[in-house]
């Protein structure tokens, strides 16, 4: 037997990756439920509605067509890319050439390909925090350096131009902009979005803007699109999106990205080696989602809005929780700093990670700690779940923490 075993079995780059904290919490909650524990899980950012019937039927029809049993263009079916261009014009007023659109295996692939296409070793990417767990990992995988810029509850989790400018260096290549936000539900106004866009334009900073939650906005507010506010950014902006959140299609794995032709070509080359085309049946479903009956979009938003109001009202009854009102997406992000250091069921948490562990073990409620998204001191609760589960879950937290 050879003794010349390499010292490192896993590559340094992959070995440094952290497991997705949101998926880990969701998996632990499901495992406990399977073992008979009555756990309520606020972990995963996933609509609980079934995908609308007309979308499913389009997929069934596509599955029976032999042409869909074969490879198709790596960058996506032409009909779907055309539909994405028309949907973009309809929703944001932004014109995009279908040739400059790539259809990806879910939004996550678009996230990674965007950073991979832009970042060289040592390039810095400004990352407003709290951030979605995948962003910093994708930046590091691409050889970049994430530079966190934190905005707390006092700023409604929205960074300012002044903060961005303070973080900018000669190595800054890109700013990640996500509104409505995962994990906080924060929604940047048109004025805030425009100011950030003009700052990026002035300093030659690329924008990667994630618009996956664009249709989930509340209180009469609308999403603001950075390319609509600052059209001059078109040559230094990549836009990420997908069908997952708007149409309850997380499992279908269809996202997309559009931007300048040279960047999209590079991303397409990468995708042609990595995965080839997105599954044709899923592309047919996405085409139907974008071009078919849109009634479900309003229905889902109405349900999420009702749940949002319920969870915020109940969380504000928990001693020590500070709960800004989320204006988009389907997450509440309370600050729990005033709870830390208190004795709870004989234990004293000093971090939000420890608090989340106590809540899971004592109240049988799964929440994601702030450490997954940036600084400690916060919890993320997804309200993409049944109203009665929201009420029961938060009331368990009230009972545990209000004693």
ABEGO torsion letter per residue (X at the ends): XBABBBABABBAAAAABBBBAAAAAAAAAAAAAAAGBBBBBAABBBBABBBBAAAAAAAAAAAABAAAABBBBAAEBAAAAAAAAAAAAAAAGBBBBAAABBBBBEAAAAAAAAAAAABBBGBBBBBBOBBBAAAAAAAAAAGBBBBBBBBBAAAGGBBBAAAAAAABBAABABBBBBOBBOAAGBBBBAAAAAAAAAAAAAAGBBBBBBAAAAABBBGGBBBBBAAAABAAAAAABBBBBEAAAAAGAAAAGBBBBBEBAAAAAAAAAAAAAAAEBBBAAAAAAAAAAAABBAAAAAAAAAAAAAAAAAAAAAAAABBGBBBBBBABEBBBBBBAAAABGBBBGGBBBABAAAAAAAAAAAAGBBBBBAAAAEBBGBBBBBABBBAAAAAAAAAAAAAAAAX
